[in-house]
Amino acid sequence: EKFHVRSTGSYSFILNQPMGGRKSKGGQRVGEMEIWALQGYGAAHILQELLTVKADDIKQRQMMQLSIVRTGLVPKGNVSEGFKAIVSYMKALCLDVEMFEGKMARGDL
């Protein structure tokens, strides 16, 4: 799967992912291997920004530019629309999917 990443532009109506390609003024595609490379270099903040705020985190996308201008900080991302779509596909297959917040101990499952 490829993630589309760029600063501004149009978004897909269905998954709210950024459009790809020059024709639709899309951005650079970041694939699985590129994500692994960034993980290997310990670039957690860049990955967080690429995969949430700049990708398809609808709520944070609207506040990101204002926050950067005022404070110089990138806001923390929420759950992305792509992740929500994957969860809905899994639920359509009758899989019981639950999301947990915070840290979990080993015996919590």
Biopython code that builds the backbone (N, CA, C, O; Angstrom):
import numpy as np
from Bio.PDB.StructureBuilder import StructureBuilder

atoms = [
    (1, "GLU", "N", (0.850, -1.171, 0.000)),
    (1, "GLU", "CA", (0.000, 0.000, 0.000)),
    (1, "GLU", "C", (0.894, 1.231, 0.000)),
    (1, "GLU", "O", (1.943, 1.245, 0.644)),
    (2, "LYS", "N", (0.481, 2.247, -0.714)),
    (2, "LYS", "CA", (1.219, 3.502, -0.775)),
    (2, "LYS", "C", (0.430, 4.590, -0.071)),
    (2, "LYS", "O", (-0.796, 4.644, -0.166)),
    (3, "PHE", "N", (1.138, 5.448, 0.631)),
    (3, "PHE", "CA", (0.528, 6.605, 1.272)),
    (3, "PHE", "C", (0.922, 7.832, 0.469)),
    (3, "PHE", "O", (2.083, 7.971, 0.085)),
    (4, "HIS", "N", (-0.014, 8.711, 0.212)),
    (4, "HIS", "CA", (0.265, 9.941, -0.528)),
    (4, "HIS", "C", (0.538, 11.052, 0.476)),
    (4, "HIS", "O", (-0.248, 11.276, 1.396)),
    (5, "VAL", "N", (1.650, 11.743, 0.295)),
    (5, "VAL", "CA", (2.046, 12.766, 1.256)),
    (5, "VAL", "C", (2.429, 14.041, 0.517)),
    (5, "VAL", "O", (3.206, 13.997, -0.436)),
    (6, "ARG", "N", (1.887, 15.176, 0.953)),
    (6, "ARG", "CA", (2.249, 16.498, 0.430)),
    (6, "ARG", "C", (1.674, 17.534, 1.377)),
    (6, "ARG", "O", (0.908, 17.189, 2.277)),
    (7, "SER", "N", (2.024, 18.784, 1.193)),
    (7, "SER", "CA", (1.606, 19.802, 2.159)),
    (7, "SER", "C", (0.154, 20.240, 1.979)),
    (7, "SER", "O", (-0.583, 20.299, 2.964)),
    (8, "THR", "N", (-0.281, 20.548, 0.760)),
    (8, "THR", "CA", (-1.665, 20.985, 0.540)),
    (8, "THR", "C", (-2.175, 20.411, -0.770)),
    (8, "THR", "O", (-1.393, 19.921, -1.584)),
    (9, "GLY", "N", (-3.481, 20.471, -0.976)),
    (9, "GLY", "CA", (-4.066, 19.999, -2.222)),
    (9, "GLY", "C", (-5.376, 19.284, -1.994)),
    (9, "GLY", "O", (-5.926, 19.309, -0.893)),
    (10, "SER", "N", (-5.883, 18.636, -3.056)),
    (10, "SER", "CA", (-7.182, 17.965, -2.971)),
    (10, "SER", "C", (-7.048, 16.577, -2.350)),
    (10, "SER", "O", (-5.962, 15.997, -2.313)),
    (11, "TYR", "N", (-8.188, 16.052, -1.857)),
    (11, "TYR", "CA", (-8.225, 14.759, -1.180)),
    (11, "TYR", "C", (-9.292, 13.875, -1.807)),
    (11, "TYR", "O", (-10.301, 14.367, -2.313)),
    (12, "SER", "N", (-9.063, 12.563, -1.769)),
    (12, "SER", "CA", (-10.023, 11.585, -2.266)),
    (12, "SER", "C", (-11.307, 11.656, -1.452)),
    (12, "SER", "O", (-11.267, 11.795, -0.229)),
    (13, "PHE", "N", (-12.438, 11.560, -2.128)),
    (13, "PHE", "CA", (-13.731, 11.663, -1.446)),
    (13, "PHE", "C", (-13.998, 10.459, -0.548)),
    (13, "PHE", "O", (-14.566, 10.621, 0.531)),
    (14, "ILE", "N", (-13.606, 9.262, -0.962)),
    (14, "ILE", "CA", (-13.956, 8.042, -0.231)),
    (14, "ILE", "C", (-13.113, 7.849, 1.023)),
    (14, "ILE", "O", (-13.667, 7.739, 2.117)),
    (15, "LEU", "N", (-11.785, 7.805, 0.893)),
    (15, "LEU", "CA", (-10.911, 7.530, 2.040)),
    (15, "LEU", "C", (-10.239, 8.770, 2.606)),
    (15, "LEU", "O", (-9.503, 8.674, 3.588)),
    (16, "ASN", "N", (-10.474, 9.922, 2.012)),
    (16, "ASN", "CA", (-9.841, 11.173, 2.439)),
    (16, "ASN", "C", (-8.326, 11.105, 2.378)),
    (16, "ASN", "O", (-7.645, 11.785, 3.146)),
    (17, "GLN", "N", (-7.790, 10.294, 1.477)),
    (17, "GLN", "CA", (-6.352, 10.244, 1.240)),
    (17, "GLN", "C", (-6.002, 11.354, 0.255)),
    (17, "GLN", "O", (-6.815, 11.693, -0.605)),
    (18, "PRO", "N", (-4.807, 11.922, 0.367)),
    (18, "PRO", "CA", (-4.385, 12.921, -0.619)),
    (18, "PRO", "C", (-4.342, 12.316, -2.020)),
    (18, "PRO", "O", (-4.009, 11.142, -2.179)),
    (19, "MET", "N", (-4.674, 13.104, -3.026)),
    (19, "MET", "CA", (-4.646, 12.644, -4.412)),
    (19, "MET", "C", (-3.202, 12.416, -4.830)),
    (19, "MET", "O", (-2.295, 13.083, -4.332)),
    (20, "GLY", "N", (-2.988, 11.486, -5.734)),
    (20, "GLY", "CA", (-1.649, 11.175, -6.212)),
    (20, "GLY", "C", (-1.440, 11.659, -7.637)),
    (20, "GLY", "O", (-2.401, 11.828, -8.387)),
    (21, "GLY", "N", (-0.210, 11.876, -8.002)),
    (21, "GLY", "CA", (0.124, 12.254, -9.364)),
    (21, "GLY", "C", (0.112, 13.747, -9.614)),
    (21, "GLY", "O", (-0.567, 14.511, -8.927)),
    (22, "ARG", "N", (0.878, 14.142, -10.613)),
    (22, "ARG", "CA", (0.963, 15.566, -10.953)),
    (22, "ARG", "C", (-0.343, 16.096, -11.522)),
    (22, "ARG", "O", (-0.699, 17.257, -11.318)),
    (23, "LYS", "N", (-1.056, 15.224, -12.243)),
    (23, "LYS", "CA", (-2.293, 15.653, -12.889)),
    (23, "LYS", "C", (-3.302, 16.189, -11.879)),
    (23, "LYS", "O", (-3.962, 17.195, -12.135)),
    (24, "SER", "N", (-3.423, 15.524, -10.735)),
    (24, "SER", "CA", (-4.374, 15.975, -9.707)),
    (24, "SER", "C", (-3.687, 16.744, -8.593)),
    (24, "SER", "O", (-4.219, 16.856, -7.488)),
    (25, "LYS", "N", (-2.489, 17.280, -8.886)),
    (25, "LYS", "CA", (-1.714, 18.068, -7.920)),
    (25, "LYS", "C", (-1.470, 17.295, -6.630)),
    (25, "LYS", "O", (-1.588, 17.831, -5.528)),
    (26, "GLY", "N", (-1.126, 16.023, -6.800)),
    (26, "GLY", "CA", (-0.856, 15.152, -5.657)),
    (26, "GLY", "C", (0.583, 15.244, -5.215)),
    (26, "GLY", "O", (1.370, 16.016, -5.764)),
    (27, "GLY", "N", (0.919, 14.451, -4.221)),
    (27, "GLY", "CA", (2.246, 14.531, -3.643)),
    (27, "GLY", "C", (3.078, 13.287, -3.858)),
    (27, "GLY", "O", (2.720, 12.414, -4.648)),
    (28, "GLN", "N", (4.178, 13.215, -3.159)),
    (28, "GLN", "CA", (5.104, 12.097, -3.218)),
    (28, "GLN", "C", (4.485, 10.884, -2.558)),
    (28, "GLN", "O", (3.863, 10.998, -1.501)),
    (29, "ARG", "N", (4.649, 9.715, -3.173)),
    (29, "ARG", "CA", (4.125, 8.487, -2.595)),
    (29, "ARG", "C", (5.175, 7.891, -1.665)),
    (29, "ARG", "O", (6.347, 7.776, -2.024)),
    (30, "VAL", "N", (4.743, 7.518, -0.482)),
    (30, "VAL", "CA", (5.632, 6.907, 0.505)),
    (30, "VAL", "C", (5.166, 5.476, 0.697)),
    (30, "VAL", "O", (4.052, 5.239, 1.164)),
    (31, "GLY", "N", (6.017, 4.519, 0.339)),
    (31, "GLY", "CA", (5.647, 3.112, 0.418)),
    (31, "GLY", "C", (6.142, 2.442, 1.683)),
    (31, "GLY", "O", (6.732, 3.069, 2.563)),
    (32, "GLU", "N", (5.882, 1.149, 1.743)),
    (32, "GLU", "CA", (6.231, 0.359, 2.921)),
    (32, "GLU", "C", (7.738, 0.369, 3.181)),
    (32, "GLU", "O", (8.167, 0.506, 4.327)),
    (33, "MET", "N", (8.537, 0.227, 2.132)),
    (33, "MET", "CA", (9.993, 0.201, 2.315)),
    (33, "MET", "C", (10.518, 1.551, 2.789)),
    (33, "MET", "O", (11.447, 1.605, 3.595)),
    (34, "GLU", "N", (9.937, 2.631, 2.301)),
    (34, "GLU", "CA", (10.352, 3.958, 2.753)),
    (34, "GLU", "C", (10.004, 4.157, 4.227)),
    (34, "GLU", "O", (10.769, 4.759, 4.980)),
    (35, "ILE", "N", (8.842, 3.645, 4.627)),
    (35, "ILE", "CA", (8.444, 3.735, 6.031)),
    (35, "ILE", "C", (9.402, 2.934, 6.901)),
    (35, "ILE", "O", (9.792, 3.396, 7.973)),
    (36, "TRP", "N", (9.790, 1.733, 6.452)),
    (36, "TRP", "CA", (10.751, 0.927, 7.213)),
    (36, "TRP", "C", (12.088, 1.656, 7.336)),
    (36, "TRP", "O", (12.719, 1.624, 8.392)),
    (37, "ALA", "N", (12.523, 2.317, 6.253)),
    (37, "ALA", "CA", (13.790, 3.054, 6.299)),
    (37, "ALA", "C", (13.717, 4.185, 7.317)),
    (37, "ALA", "O", (14.660, 4.391, 8.080)),
    (38, "LEU", "N", (12.607, 4.919, 7.335)),
    (38, "LEU", "CA", (12.447, 5.994, 8.317)),
    (38, "LEU", "C", (12.390, 5.433, 9.736)),
    (38, "LEU", "O", (12.920, 6.045, 10.663)),
    (39, "GLN", "N", (11.754, 4.274, 9.915)),
    (39, "GLN", "CA", (11.736, 3.634, 11.234)),
    (39, "GLN", "C", (13.148, 3.261, 11.659)),
    (39, "GLN", "O", (13.523, 3.433, 12.819)),
    (40, "GLY", "N", (13.934, 2.745, 10.707)),
    (40, "GLY", "CA", (15.310, 2.349, 10.992)),
    (40, "GLY", "C", (16.179, 3.513, 11.436)),
    (40, "GLY", "O", (17.099, 3.331, 12.232)),
    (41, "TYR", "N", (15.899, 4.694, 10.935)),
    (41, "TYR", "CA", (16.649, 5.886, 11.324)),
    (41, "TYR", "C", (16.063, 6.572, 12.547)),
    (41, "TYR", "O", (16.569, 7.609, 12.974)),
    (42, "GLY", "N", (15.005, 6.010, 13.117)),
    (42, "GLY", "CA", (14.418, 6.580, 14.327)),
    (42, "GLY", "C", (13.680, 7.883, 14.087)),
    (42, "GLY", "O", (13.668, 8.761, 14.949)),
    (43, "ALA", "N", (13.067, 8.014, 12.929)),
    (43, "ALA", "CA", (12.376, 9.255, 12.576)),
    (43, "ALA", "C", (10.896, 9.171, 12.939)),
    (43, "ALA", "O", (10.032, 9.304, 12.073)),
    (44, "ALA", "N", (10.608, 8.952, 14.210)),
    (44, "ALA", "CA", (9.228, 8.745, 14.664)),
    (44, "ALA", "C", (8.350, 9.964, 14.423)),
    (44, "ALA", "O", (7.189, 9.819, 14.041)),
    (45, "HIS", "N", (8.880, 11.155, 14.638)),
    (45, "HIS", "CA", (8.066, 12.364, 14.470)),
    (45, "HIS", "C", (7.715, 12.604, 13.000)),
    (45, "HIS", "O", (6.607, 13.034, 12.681)),
    (46, "ILE", "N", (8.663, 12.323, 12.115)),
    (46, "ILE", "CA", (8.387, 12.468, 10.685)),
    (46, "ILE", "C", (7.328, 11.469, 10.254)),
    (46, "ILE", "O", (6.413, 11.813, 9.506)),
    (47, "LEU", "N", (7.450, 10.217, 10.728)),
    (47, "LEU", "CA", (6.456, 9.200, 10.387)),
    (47, "LEU", "C", (5.075, 9.562, 10.908)),
    (47, "LEU", "O", (4.074, 9.385, 10.213)),
    (48, "GLN", "N", (5.024, 10.070, 12.132)),
    (48, "GLN", "CA", (3.730, 10.464, 12.700)),
    (48, "GLN", "C", (3.076, 11.522, 11.820)),
    (48, "GLN", "O", (1.881, 11.447, 11.537)),
    (49, "GLU", "N", (3.851, 12.495, 11.391)),
    (49, "GLU", "CA", (3.319, 13.570, 10.554)),
    (49, "GLU", "C", (2.897, 13.050, 9.182)),
    (49, "GLU", "O", (1.831, 13.410, 8.683)),
    (50, "LEU", "N", (3.731, 12.201, 8.568)),
    (50, "LEU", "CA", (3.428, 11.683, 7.237)),
    (50, "LEU", "C", (2.191, 10.801, 7.222)),
    (50, "LEU", "O", (1.389, 10.872, 6.291)),
    (51, "LEU", "N", (2.031, 9.970, 8.244)),
    (51, "LEU", "CA", (0.971, 8.963, 8.230)),
    (51, "LEU", "C", (-0.317, 9.413, 8.891)),
    (51, "LEU", "O", (-1.319, 8.700, 8.821)),
    (52, "THR", "N", (-0.324, 10.568, 9.529)),
    (52, "THR", "CA", (-1.565, 11.033, 10.166)),
    (52, "THR", "C", (-1.929, 12.424, 9.667)),
    (52, "THR", "O", (-2.806, 12.566, 8.815)),
    (53, "VAL", "N", (-1.280, 13.428, 10.178)),
    (53, "VAL", "CA", (-1.670, 14.817, 9.916)),
    (53, "VAL", "C", (-1.604, 15.163, 8.429)),
    (53, "VAL", "O", (-2.522, 15.799, 7.913)),
    (54, "LYS", "N", (-0.549, 14.762, 7.733)),
    (54, "LYS", "CA", (-0.425, 15.100, 6.316)),
    (54, "LYS", "C", (-1.125, 14.099, 5.409)),
    (54, "LYS", "O", (-1.284, 14.364, 4.218)),
    (55, "ALA", "N", (-1.545, 12.962, 5.939)),
    (55, "ALA", "CA", (-2.200, 11.954, 5.099)),
    (55, "ALA", "C", (-3.709, 12.104, 5.140)),
    (55, "ALA", "O", (-4.301, 12.695, 4.236)),
    (56, "ASP", "N", (-4.339, 11.574, 6.184)),
    (56, "ASP", "CA", (-5.798, 11.567, 6.153)),
    (56, "ASP", "C", (-6.441, 11.784, 7.514)),
    (56, "ASP", "O", (-7.580, 11.365, 7.725)),
    (57, "ASP", "N", (-5.754, 12.414, 8.426)),
    (57, "ASP", "CA", (-6.347, 12.753, 9.720)),
    (57, "ASP", "C", (-7.138, 14.045, 9.531)),
    (57, "ASP", "O", (-6.577, 15.140, 9.587)),
    (58, "ILE", "N", (-8.431, 13.910, 9.311)),
    (58, "ILE", "CA", (-9.265, 15.044, 8.893)),
    (58, "ILE", "C", (-9.274, 16.175, 9.914)),
    (58, "ILE", "O", (-9.109, 17.338, 9.547)),
    (59, "LYS", "N", (-9.463, 15.850, 11.186)),
    (59, "LYS", "CA", (-9.558, 16.889, 12.220)),
    (59, "LYS", "C", (-8.246, 17.654, 12.365)),
    (59, "LYS", "O", (-8.241, 18.884, 12.407)),
    (60, "GLN", "N", (-7.135, 16.926, 12.441)),
    (60, "GLN", "CA", (-5.851, 17.578, 12.649)),
    (60, "GLN", "C", (-5.363, 18.305, 11.406)),
    (60, "GLN", "O", (-4.640, 19.295, 11.515)),
    (61, "ARG", "N", (-5.747, 17.830, 10.229)),
    (61, "ARG", "CA", (-5.329, 18.487, 8.987)),
    (61, "ARG", "C", (-5.790, 19.941, 8.969)),
    (61, "ARG", "O", (-5.063, 20.825, 8.516)),
    (62, "GLN", "N", (-6.999, 20.178, 9.463)),
    (62, "GLN", "CA", (-7.550, 21.526, 9.445)),
    (62, "GLN", "C", (-6.845, 22.453, 10.429)),
    (62, "GLN", "O", (-6.809, 23.666, 10.220)),
    (63, "MET", "N", (-6.283, 21.892, 11.501)),
    (63, "MET", "CA", (-5.632, 22.721, 12.520)),
    (63, "MET", "C", (-4.117, 22.792, 12.369)),
    (63, "MET", "O", (-3.469, 23.598, 13.037)),
    (64, "MET", "N", (-3.537, 21.951, 11.490)),
    (64, "MET", "CA", (-2.086, 21.837, 11.411)),
    (64, "MET", "C", (-1.405, 23.139, 11.001)),
    (64, "MET", "O", (-0.497, 23.598, 11.693)),
    (65, "GLN", "N", (-1.817, 23.730, 9.911)),
    (65, "GLN", "CA", (-1.130, 24.923, 9.417)),
    (65, "GLN", "C", (-1.204, 26.063, 10.428)),
    (65, "GLN", "O", (-0.209, 26.750, 10.660)),
    (66, "LEU", "N", (-2.356, 26.266, 11.022)),
    (66, "LEU", "CA", (-2.514, 27.316, 12.024)),
    (66, "LEU", "C", (-1.606, 27.066, 13.224)),
    (66, "LEU", "O", (-0.992, 27.995, 13.748)),
    (67, "SER", "N", (-1.521, 25.812, 13.655)),
    (67, "SER", "CA", (-0.683, 25.467, 14.798)),
    (67, "SER", "C", (0.796, 25.688, 14.497)),
    (67, "SER", "O", (1.535, 26.192, 15.342)),
    (68, "ILE", "N", (1.225, 25.313, 13.297)),
    (68, "ILE", "CA", (2.634, 25.486, 12.926)),
    (68, "ILE", "C", (2.992, 26.967, 12.873)),
    (68, "ILE", "O", (4.068, 27.360, 13.325)),
    (69, "VAL", "N", (2.103, 27.787, 12.328)),
    (69, "VAL", "CA", (2.367, 29.228, 12.229)),
    (69, "VAL", "C", (2.433, 29.862, 13.614)),
    (69, "VAL", "O", (3.311, 30.682, 13.882)),
    (70, "ARG", "N", (1.507, 29.485, 14.495)),
    (70, "ARG", "CA", (1.451, 30.111, 15.819)),
    (70, "ARG", "C", (2.521, 29.602, 16.779)),
    (70, "ARG", "O", (3.167, 30.398, 17.461)),
    (71, "THR", "N", (2.716, 28.281, 16.840)),
    (71, "THR", "CA", (3.608, 27.712, 17.855)),
    (71, "THR", "C", (4.859, 27.066, 17.292)),
    (71, "THR", "O", (5.825, 26.852, 18.025)),
    (72, "GLY", "N", (4.862, 26.751, 16.002)),
    (72, "GLY", "CA", (5.990, 26.047, 15.413)),
    (72, "GLY", "C", (5.957, 24.554, 15.669)),
    (72, "GLY", "O", (6.909, 23.849, 15.334)),
    (73, "LEU", "N", (4.873, 24.056, 16.260)),
    (73, "LEU", "CA", (4.754, 22.639, 16.587)),
    (73, "LEU", "C", (3.701, 21.969, 15.720)),
    (73, "LEU", "O", (2.695, 22.580, 15.361)),
    (74, "VAL", "N", (3.946, 20.697, 15.385)),
    (74, "VAL", "CA", (2.967, 19.905, 14.643)),
    (74, "VAL", "C", (2.080, 19.205, 15.657)),
    (74, "VAL", "O", (2.591, 18.552, 16.567)),
    (75, "PRO", "N", (0.750, 19.323, 15.524)),
    (75, "PRO", "CA", (-0.138, 18.683, 16.496)),
    (75, "PRO", "C", (-0.068, 17.165, 16.418)),
    (75, "PRO", "O", (0.245, 16.604, 15.368)),
    (76, "LYS", "N", (-0.361, 16.506, 17.529)),
    (76, "LYS", "CA", (-0.375, 15.049, 17.583)),
    (76, "LYS", "C", (-1.557, 14.536, 16.776)),
    (76, "LYS", "O", (-2.660, 15.074, 16.883)),
    (77, "GLY", "N", (-1.341, 13.507, 15.974)),
    (77, "GLY", "CA", (-2.390, 12.970, 15.117)),
    (77, "GLY", "C", (-3.355, 12.060, 15.849)),
    (77, "GLY", "O", (-3.023, 11.481, 16.883)),
    (78, "ASN", "N", (-4.550, 11.941, 15.300)),
    (78, "ASN", "CA", (-5.561, 11.022, 15.802)),
    (78, "ASN", "C", (-5.508, 9.746, 14.977)),
    (78, "ASN", "O", (-4.522, 9.493, 14.286)),
    (79, "VAL", "N", (-6.552, 8.948, 15.045)),
    (79, "VAL", "CA", (-6.648, 7.741, 14.232)),
    (79, "VAL", "C", (-6.958, 8.155, 12.800)),
    (79, "VAL", "O", (-7.877, 8.938, 12.562)),
    (80, "SER", "N", (-6.194, 7.629, 11.845)),
    (80, "SER", "CA", (-6.357, 8.032, 10.451)),
    (80, "SER", "C", (-7.581, 7.378, 9.821)),
    (80, "SER", "O", (-8.082, 6.363, 10.303)),
    (81, "GLU", "N", (-8.048, 7.981, 8.737)),
    (81, "GLU", "CA", (-9.203, 7.445, 8.011)),
    (81, "GLU", "C", (-8.858, 6.122, 7.346)),
    (81, "GLU", "O", (-9.723, 5.256, 7.216)),
    (82, "GLY", "N", (-7.607, 5.948, 6.922)),
    (82, "GLY", "CA", (-7.184, 4.675, 6.344)),
    (82, "GLY", "C", (-7.289, 3.540, 7.345)),
    (82, "GLY", "O", (-7.734, 2.443, 7.007)),
    (83, "PHE", "N", (-6.873, 3.808, 8.591)),
    (83, "PHE", "CA", (-6.982, 2.804, 9.647)),
    (83, "PHE", "C", (-8.442, 2.490, 9.941)),
    (83, "PHE", "O", (-8.807, 1.331, 10.136)),
    (84, "LYS", "N", (-9.275, 3.525, 9.972)),
    (84, "LYS", "CA", (-10.709, 3.312, 10.202)),
    (84, "LYS", "C", (-11.315, 2.460, 9.091)),
    (84, "LYS", "O", (-12.176, 1.621, 9.355)),
    (85, "ALA", "N", (-10.872, 2.668, 7.844)),
    (85, "ALA", "CA", (-11.375, 1.875, 6.723)),
    (85, "ALA", "C", (-10.967, 0.411, 6.868)),
    (85, "ALA", "O", (-11.769, -0.486, 6.608)),
    (86, "ILE", "N", (-9.716, 0.167, 7.284)),
    (86, "ILE", "CA", (-9.252, -1.209, 7.486)),
    (86, "ILE", "C", (-10.065, -1.888, 8.573)),
    (86, "ILE", "O", (-10.448, -3.049, 8.425)),
    (87, "VAL", "N", (-10.335, -1.182, 9.665)),
    (87, "VAL", "CA", (-11.143, -1.742, 10.754)),
    (87, "VAL", "C", (-12.547, -2.067, 10.258)),
    (87, "VAL", "O", (-13.096, -3.113, 10.604)),
    (88, "SER", "N", (-13.132, -1.185, 9.454)),
    (88, "SER", "CA", (-14.486, -1.460, 8.946)),
    (88, "SER", "C", (-14.488, -2.661, 8.009)),
    (88, "SER", "O", (-15.453, -3.425, 8.005)),
    (89, "TYR", "N", (-13.422, -2.854, 7.202)),
    (89, "TYR", "CA", (-13.325, -4.036, 6.351)),
    (89, "TYR", "C", (-13.236, -5.299, 7.205)),
    (89, "TYR", "O", (-13.865, -6.311, 6.894)),
    (90, "MET", "N", (-12.452, -5.234, 8.285)),
    (90, "MET", "CA", (-12.313, -6.394, 9.170)),
    (90, "MET", "C", (-13.635, -6.717, 9.859)),
    (90, "MET", "O", (-13.983, -7.886, 10.025)),
    (91, "LYS", "N", (-14.367, -5.685, 10.257)),
    (91, "LYS", "CA", (-15.680, -5.907, 10.879)),
    (91, "LYS", "C", (-16.667, -6.497, 9.876)),
    (91, "LYS", "O", (-17.538, -7.282, 10.254)),
    (92, "ALA", "N", (-16.538, -6.126, 8.597)),
    (92, "ALA", "CA", (-17.396, -6.697, 7.562)),
    (92, "ALA", "C", (-17.139, -8.189, 7.391)),
    (92, "ALA", "O", (-18.014, -8.923, 6.932)),
    (93, "LEU", "N", (-15.941, -8.639, 7.759)),
    (93, "LEU", "CA", (-15.602, -10.063, 7.727)),
    (93, "LEU", "C", (-15.969, -10.763, 9.030)),
    (93, "LEU", "O", (-15.548, -11.894, 9.275)),
    (94, "CYS", "N", (-16.759, -10.082, 9.867)),
    (94, "CYS", "CA", (-17.227, -10.603, 11.164)),
    (94, "CYS", "C", (-16.085, -10.818, 12.154)),
    (94, "CYS", "O", (-16.154, -11.715, 12.994)),
    (95, "LEU", "N", (-15.041, -10.007, 12.061)),
    (95, "LEU", "CA", (-13.952, -10.046, 13.036)),
    (95, "LEU", "C", (-14.235, -9.011, 14.114)),
    (95, "LEU", "O", (-14.633, -7.886, 13.814)),
    (96, "ASP", "N", (-14.029, -9.392, 15.363)),
    (96, "ASP", "CA", (-14.269, -8.481, 16.480)),
    (96, "ASP", "C", (-13.013, -7.639, 16.696)),
    (96, "ASP", "O", (-12.006, -8.143, 17.193)),
    (97, "VAL", "N", (-13.069, -6.378, 16.328)),
    (97, "VAL", "CA", (-11.918, -5.486, 16.420)),
    (97, "VAL", "C", (-12.175, -4.462, 17.513)),
    (97, "VAL", "O", (-13.210, -3.795, 17.523)),
    (98, "GLU", "N", (-11.220, -4.341, 18.440)),
    (98, "GLU", "CA", (-11.326, -3.358, 19.515)),
    (98, "GLU", "C", (-10.086, -2.485, 19.512)),
    (98, "GLU", "O", (-8.994, -2.946, 19.180)),
    (99, "MET", "N", (-10.257, -1.224, 19.880)),
    (99, "MET", "CA", (-9.129, -0.304, 19.981)),
    (99, "MET", "C", (-8.937, 0.071, 21.439)),
    (99, "MET", "O", (-9.903, 0.338, 22.153)),
    (100, "PHE", "N", (-7.685, 0.088, 21.876)),
    (100, "PHE", "CA", (-7.351, 0.432, 23.251)),
    (100, "PHE", "C", (-6.532, 1.709, 23.259)),
    (100, "PHE", "O", (-5.718, 1.931, 22.363)),
    (101, "GLU", "N", (-6.738, 2.543, 24.255)),
    (101, "GLU", "CA", (-5.932, 3.748, 24.426)),
    (101, "GLU", "C", (-4.971, 3.539, 25.575)),
    (101, "GLU", "O", (-5.287, 2.839, 26.538)),
    (102, "GLY", "N", (-3.816, 4.133, 25.479)),
    (102, "GLY", "CA", (-2.838, 4.053, 26.556)),
    (102, "GLY", "C", (-2.033, 2.770, 26.498)),
    (102, "GLY", "O", (-2.099, 2.019, 25.525)),
    (103, "LYS", "N", (-1.276, 2.533, 27.550)),
    (103, "LYS", "CA", (-0.408, 1.361, 27.617)),
    (103, "LYS", "C", (-1.174, 0.178, 28.184)),
    (103, "LYS", "O", (-2.054, 0.330, 29.032)),
    (104, "MET", "N", (-0.822, -0.993, 27.702)),
    (104, "MET", "CA", (-1.457, -2.216, 28.175)),
    (104, "MET", "C", (-0.403, -3.116, 28.802)),
    (104, "MET", "O", (0.738, -3.166, 28.342)),
    (105, "ALA", "N", (-0.788, -3.816, 29.842)),
    (105, "ALA", "CA", (0.098, -4.807, 30.446)),
    (105, "ALA", "C", (-0.011, -6.102, 29.650)),
    (105, "ALA", "O", (-0.954, -6.283, 28.880)),
    (106, "ARG", "N", (0.939, -6.988, 29.831)),
    (106, "ARG", "CA", (0.990, -8.222, 29.063)),
    (106, "ARG", "C", (-0.265, -9.080, 29.259)),
    (106, "ARG", "O", (-0.711, -9.712, 28.301)),
    (107, "GLY", "N", (-0.837, -9.126, 30.434)),
    (107, "GLY", "CA", (-1.983, -9.984, 30.704)),
    (107, "GLY", "C", (-3.329, -9.327, 30.473)),
    (107, "GLY", "O", (-4.353, -9.907, 30.835)),
    (108, "ASP", "N", (-3.370, -8.128, 29.878)),
    (108, "ASP", "CA", (-4.634, -7.405, 29.709)),
    (108, "ASP", "C", (-5.538, -7.966, 28.620)),
    (108, "ASP", "O", (-6.744, -7.719, 28.639)),
    (109, "LEU", "N", (-4.985, -8.715, 27.675)),
    (109, "LEU", "CA", (-5.821, -9.217, 26.580)),
    (109, "LEU", "C", (-6.625, -10.363, 27.015)),
    (109, "LEU", "O", (-7.389, -10.916, 26.224)),
]
sb = StructureBuilder()
sb.init_structure("model")
sb.init_model(0)
sb.init_chain("A")
sb.init_seg("    ")
for serial, (resi, resn, name, xyz) in enumerate(atoms, 1):
    if name == "N":
        sb.init_residue(resn, " ", resi, " ")
    sb.init_atom(name, np.array(xyz, "f"), 0.0, 1.0, " ", f" {name:<3s}", serial, name[0])
structure = sb.get_structure()
